[in-house]
Amino acid sequence: MTTLADVAELVRAPAALSVPGDVVAGAAAAGALGPRTPALAGASVLLYWAGMAANDWADRELDAVERPERPIPSGRVTPTAALGLAAGLTAAGVGLAAAVGGRRAAALAVPLAASIWGYDLLAKNTAAGPAVMAACRGLDVLLGASGGHLWRALPSAATVAAHTWTVTTLSRREVTGADAALPMRTLAGTALVAASAAVAVPGARRAAVPGARRAAVPGARRAAVPGTEAASAGGAASAASADGRAEVSAGRARAAGVAAALPALLAGWYAARYGAAQAQVVRDPSAGKVRAAVGAGITGLPALQGALTARGGAGLLGLAVAAAAPLGRRLARKVSPT
């Protein structure tokens, strides 16, 4: 009998922690963060789980030889159940996106779903496989941006897509192992991805400091009243106004400094974790090391998404997105993300 744990393993449930950040990063870049964002992230998770189930259904015969412990070849989930689950999750994901985001979201959710199924059924074992999977992640970022200025999210979509290309390229050697040249190429790609996430994009939205735009000091603009006492009061008010403006300026400078540094810090964290795993593959390109690097790429993606979210002006939200990275690593010890 199929259990909930079997289904969780089939859809790689913990790996879904790497998914909502796509939508959040896209929404932040496009100025579309709002009440619809969590629901669009939920739709994205449903489509991700659909893709995982469809992937195992498509690979069931190959997995019987190479990965017999997986749910389908081990007999814990039937092929029919896996296919039905994949279809149901796809319909639910597209339906939720359309219900929440309207035509603009549907216009991205439909090609996203088609790309996911196209990868699983057609492109996975071809030279186009990494590019198709990268397109899936790029469309996922744009799904989050569907309620705003879509073009502003294109750099973030390209960054996440490039990261996905490195992970997918490595994943094709999870069983056989790789030569040292492959992880060196993906490592170079990871460095470029991290650098692009750390660099500010012209026109990107920046978080405003509450109250910094207009800091009014009572009495600062009152007209002077003839007389010594009135003049003294006016002088005191002017001094207080100057002090208030200085404090506001200092606060804005500190906030701007933190906002500028945060994307670089999170991008550096992403590069350090994922890059270290790839460096291990350079030294030892065995199948086990390759799988570990792929897992690091999947569970480390939230740190990159957090950097992109912070770059879009939502620093605190970016930190929250990045926090999914260590949580994903812990859960990956129980359910493999690959």
N, C-alpha and C positions, 0 to 999 in steps of 0.2 A: 504493500500500500504506500502510495506517495505521501510524504509528510511535508509540512511547511518548510522544514530544513532542506529537504530535497529541492523544493521550488526555489528557495533562497540561493542554493548553490547553482541551480540552473541559470538563473538570471543574474548571478554575481551581485547579489543584493548590496553588500558593502561598497562595491565599486560605484554605486549610484551616488555616493557622496561627492564624486568628482563631476557630477552633472549640473546641479542647480547653479553653480558658479558661472557656467556659460551664460545662462539667461541673465543673471545679476550683472555680470560684466557688460553684456550688451546693453542692458537697460541703463546702466550708469553712464556709459559712453554716449548713448543717444538722448539722454535727459528724459528717460521714460520710467524711472523708478516710481512705483506706486502700488496701489492695492492689487493690481492685476499681476504683478511680478511673481508673487509666490505661486499663483495658480499656473502661470506659464512654466515656472520651474517644475511644478508637479507634472505637467504634460510632458516636459522634456525627460523626466525620470521614467515615465511610463514607456516612452518611445525607446529609451535606452534598454530597459528591461526586455522590451519586445525584441530588440536587436540581439540581445544575448541568447534568448530562447530560440530565435530563428537561426542563429549561428550554430548552436549545438544540434539543432534538427538537421541543418544542411551538412554538418560534419559528422553525423552519427556513425557512418561506416568507417571513416578515417579514425575517429576517436576510439572505435572498437579495437583498433590496432595500437594507436599511439597513446591514447589517454583513456584506457578502459575503466578508470575509476570515476569518470564523469557520470552524471545522473542517467543519461540515456543508455550508453553502452552497458552500464552496470545493472540496468533493469529497474532502477528506482523510479524513473519517469518514462512513460511510453512515448514513442515518436509522435503519435497522434495527439497526445496531451500537450506535448511541447509546441507543436505547430498551432494547435488551437489557442494555447496561451499567448503565443506570439501574435497571432491575428487579433485576439481580443484586446491585448495591451496596445497594439497599434491603433485600433479603432478608438479606444478610450483616450489615448494621447492626442490624436488629431481632433477628436470631438471636443475635448477639454480646451485645447488651444483655440479652436474656432468659437466656442461658447464664450470664452473669456476675452479673447482679443479680436474677435470679429474677422472680417475678410482679410485684413492685413496679416494677422497671425496665421490664418488658415493658408494663405498664399505661401508661407514659409514652412508650416508644419507638413503640408502635403509633399513637397519635394524632399523635405528632410526624411519623412517616412519612406519615400520611394528610394532615396539614396541608401538608407539603412538596409532595406531588403535587397537592393541591387548589389550592395557589397557582399552580403551573406550568400546570396544565390549565384552571383555571376562574377563579381570582380575580385573576390577575396584572394584567390590563388593565381591572379594574373598580375602583370606589371602595373596595372592601373589601381591595384588594391589600396596601397597607401594613400594615393591621391583621392580616391573615392571616400575613404574613411576620414581624411582630413576635411573634405567637403562637408561631411556630416556634422563634424564639430563646428565648422565655420557657420553653417546654417543654424545650428543650435544657438550660437551667440546672437545671430541676427534675429532669431525668434524673440529673444528678450528685448531687442531694439525695435520690434514691430510697432510699438505705440509711440515712437518718437522720431527723431531724425536718423533714419536708417544709415545714411552715408557716414555719420560720425562713428558708427560702430564697426566700420569696415577694417580699420587697423587692428582692433581687438580680435575680430573674427579671423583675420589673417594670422595673428600671433598664435591663437589657440590651434588653428589648423596646422601651422608649422610644427607645433609641439606634437600634435597627433600624428603627423607624418613620421616623426622620429620614433614614436612608440610603436606604430604599426609596422614600420620597417624592421625594427628589432623583433617584434612578435613573430615574424615569419621564420625566425631561427630558434624558437623556443624548444623545439624537439631535437633538432640536429646540431645545435650550436652554431657559432659563427666564426669568421676569421677576424683578425684584429682590425682590419681596415673598416669593417662595418661600424663598430662602436665608435671609432675615431670620427667617422662622418657624422653620426648622430650626435656625438658629443659637441662637435663644432656647431651643428644646428641648434643644440640646446643653448649654447653660449649666445648665439644670435637672437634666439627667442627671448632669453632673459634680458639682453640688452634692449631689445625693442620694447619690452614691457616697462622698463625703467625710464625710458625717455618720454618726456611729455609730448603730447600730440597737439599741434596748433589748433586752437578753437575748442579744446576739450573743456568741459565744465569743471569748475573748481568749487569746492565746498565753501560756503559763506560762513563767516564767523557771526553768530547771532548778535545782533545789536551793534556790530562794528560799523555798518554802513552809515547809520545815523545815531550818534551818541549825543543826546541833548543834555545839557546841564542846566537845571532850573535857574532862571535868572540871568543866563549868559547873554541873552539878546534883549534884555530889558533896556529901555532908554534911560539915560542918566537923568536924575532929578537934581535941580539946582540946590546947592547947599553942601556943606562939608560932609555931613553924615551920608548923604546920598552918594557923593563922590567916592567916599571910602567904601561904601557897599558895592559900588560899581567896580572899583578896583579889585575888591576881593572876589567878586563874581568872575571878573576877567581872568584872574589868576587860577581860580578853580576850573574855569573852562579850559584854560591852557593845560592844566594838569590832567584833566579828563581826556583831552585829545591825545596827550602824550601816552597815557596808559592804553588807550584804545589802539594807537599806532603800534605800541610795543606788543600788545596782544595779537594784533593782526600779523605782525612780523613773525612772532613765534609760531602761530598757527600755520602761516605760509611755509615756514621752514619744515615743520612736521609733515605737512601735506606733500611737500616736494620730496622729502626723504623716504616716506613710507613706501611708495611703489618700488623704489630701488632696493629697500631692505627686504621686502617680500619677494621680489624677483631674485635677489641674491640667495635667499633661503631656498627657493625652488631650485635654482641652479646647483647649489651645494648638495642637496639631497639626491636629485636625479643624476647630476653629473658624477657624483661619487660612485653610484651604482654602475654607470656606464664605464667609468675608469676601471672598475673591477673586471668588466668584460674584456677590456683591452688587454689586461694582464692574464686573464683566464677566460677565453671565449667559449666555455662549455655551456651546454644547454641549461644547466641549473643557474649559472650566473646570468645568462640572457633572460630567463624567466624572472629572476630577481630584479633585473633592470627594468623590465616591462612593468612589473608590479610597482616599482618606485615611480615610474612615469605616470601610472594611473593614479596612485594614491597621492602623488606630489602635485598633481594638476591644480588642486584648490589654492595652493600658494601662488601660482601664476595667475589664476583667476582673481585672487585677492589683490594682487598688484595692479591688475587692469581695472578692477573696481575702484581702488584707491586713486588711480590715475584719472578716473572719470569724475572724481570729486567726492566720493563716498568713502572716506577713510575708515570710519568705524565699521561700516558694513564690509569693507575689504578685509579688515582683521577678522571679522566673524566668518567670512567665506574661507579665509586661509586656515582658520582653526579646524576645518574639516580634514586637513591633511594628516595631522597626527592621529586623529580619531580613525581615519580610514586605514592607517597603517596597523593600528591595534586590531581592528576588525578583520583585516586581511590575514591575520594569523589563524583565524577561525574558518573563514571562507575565502578561498583563493579568488583574487580579482581577475585572474587570467584564464 
